[in-house]
Amino acid sequence: MMNAHIMNATDSLCAGGFESYYRSLVQYFANNKRDNLSYTQFRISTNRAKSQLKCDKEAIFYTVAYAWTHYLSARRLLTQTFESIEFNAQSNSWQVIDYGCGQGIASLALLDHIAEAGYAHNTSIDLVLIEPSVISLNIAKFLCKRLAQARGIKLTVQTQACYLDEAVLSKQNTCGKTLHLMSNILDISEVQDSLEYITDSMSQIEGEHVLAATGLTYRSNFEGFKTLYHLLPEAERLLGKQVSFKNEEYRVTGGYWYTRDTDRQFLALKWQN
C-alpha cells in the first residue's frame, strides 16, 4: 500500500506539477523530523544514496534531499533534446525506457514537458521502468500513472524490478520510436559495467531511437558518458555539454531553503535501427 504522505503529496503533483509535489513533501518532512530519517541515518542505511532504497522513509528523505535538482536537470535536458526532434501535430507514439528510474523523476519531467509543450492530447507513451528497488519502482509507477491521467496523456506502464544487466527489452516496438532516459546513473560502476549489455539490447529494438542522459559533473560520470557514447558509434550526437544553473532547494541538514549552483553533464543521441 502506498505511503499516506506520498499519496497526499500526489494530489499536489496532479494539481501543480512536480514542484508542488516536492514542496508538499518538504513541508511534511520539516514539520515531522522526529518521524523521518536524519541525514546521518540515511547516509548509513543507503551508503550515501548509492544502495537501493528499502523503505518509505528512505524514499521520502531522498526526494526531499535530491529530487528537485534532479527534476530541473531532466527538464532542461529534455527541452534541449526535443528541440532537435520533430513532433507530429496529429499523433505521437513513443516507447520510453527509464533505466534505473528510481522514483520516476525523469519520466515525470517528461510528462510535464509534454503537457506544457501542448502535446498531451495527441501523445501516447508505453513506459518501461527499470529499477532494483521495489519501493522506488512502486512509487515511480504510481506517480507516473497519476500525473499522466491528470495531464491527459495516454500512458501504459511496465515495470522490471531488476538491475540493468538483468533487464529484458522487447525487440518489437509498436510505437516505432523509443526514448531512452538515463538520469544520474552513469557514474555508478555497476551501471557502467552493464552498458555493453544495455546498448546491445538497444540495438535490437526496431525503429527510431533517442537517448537523453544527465548526471553530475564528476569524473566517474564523464567516464560513464564516454563509455556509452563509444558503444553507440552509429548515433548522431544531438547534445554533449556541461550546463550550469541556479535553483532553490531545501537543505535537509540545516532545515532551510537556499539557492544553490548546479552543474550537470548532458548527452543526447539519435539513431535508427
VENFENBEL-V542099 format. One record per pair of residues at least 12 apart in sequence whose ideal C-beta (glycine too) atoms are under 6 Angstrom apart, sorted by the first residue. I is the first residue (numbers start at 1). J is the second residue. Records with the same first field share a line. If there is no record, write none. Layout:
I = J, J
This chain:
2 = 142
3 = 56
5 = 28
9 = 21, 24, 25
10 = 146
12 = 24
13 = 147
14 = 146, 150
17 = 112
18 = 71, 108
22 = 67, 68
25 = 63, 64
26 = 64, 250
29 = 64
36 = 57
37 = 57, 61
39 = 252, 253
42 = 61
46 = 58
52 = 132, 133
53 = 133, 135, 136
59 = 135, 139
64 = 252
65 = 252
67 = 105
68 = 249
69 = 249, 262
70 = 105, 184
71 = 105, 109
72 = 247
73 = 214, 264
74 = 106, 109, 183
75 = 109
77 = 212, 214, 266
78 = 110, 113
80 = 239
81 = 212, 268
84 = 238
87 = 119
91 = 122
92 = 122, 123
93 = 124, 175
94 = 125, 175, 177, 179
95 = 126, 173, 175, 178
96 = 125, 127, 179
97 = 128, 180
98 = 129, 181
99 = 130, 164, 182
100 = 185
101 = 129, 131, 140
102 = 136
103 = 136, 139, 140
104 = 140, 143, 144
106 = 181, 183
107 = 144
108 = 147
111 = 147, 148, 151, 153
115 = 151
120 = 151, 152, 153
123 = 153
124 = 154
125 = 155
126 = 156, 175
127 = 157
128 = 158
129 = 159
130 = 160, 167
132 = 163
134 = 161
137 = 159, 161
141 = 157, 159
145 = 157
164 = 194, 198
165 = 194, 197
169 = 201
171 = 204, 205
173 = 205, 206, 207
176 = 207
177 = 207, 208
178 = 205, 209
179 = 210
180 = 211
181 = 212
182 = 213
183 = 214
184 = 215
186 = 215, 221, 224, 225
187 = 215, 218, 220, 221, 224
192 = 224, 227
195 = 227, 228, 231
199 = 231, 232
206 = 273
208 = 272
209 = 271
210 = 270
211 = 269
212 = 268
213 = 267
214 = 264, 266
215 = 265
217 = 242, 263, 265
221 = 265
225 = 267
232 = 269
234 = 271
235 = 269, 271
236 = 270
237 = 269
238 = 268, 270
239 = 266, 268
240 = 267
241 = 266
242 = 265
243 = 264, 266
244 = 263
245 = 262
246 = 259, 261
247 = 262
